[in-house]
Amino acid sequence: MVIRVFIASSSGFVAIKKKQQDVVRFLEANKIEFEEVDITMSEEQRQWMYKNIPPEKKPAQGNPLPPQIFNGDRYCGQKTSCSAPRCIRGQQNGRAGPIKFECTPEH
């Protein structure tokens, strides 16, 4: 599965830009393959993101803000105050090679 990070490249909010940068830096630093999906460039991708966030994870008012993280089609969450996305857990069998990732439940 591919880790997908939904971002907004044209956001004017500094806090959103910082959260997006934190997620991207974490993934790059840990050599985790991921795809950035810019919701400001594709209405179809924005609607997909909104539709695939579980109702209990959506804000009471308004739309969910980026960054939102998915592992394939599974929703992992959004970057909050933690230093790394909780849903992404590396598994490596003690040898060199690609690291596989899966979503884990948020606590």
Secondary structure by P-SEA (a helix, b strand, c coil): cbbbbbbbcccccaaaaaaaaaaaaaaaaacbbbbbbcccccaaaaaaaaaacccccccccccccccbbbcccccccccccccccccbbbbbcccccbbbbbbcccc
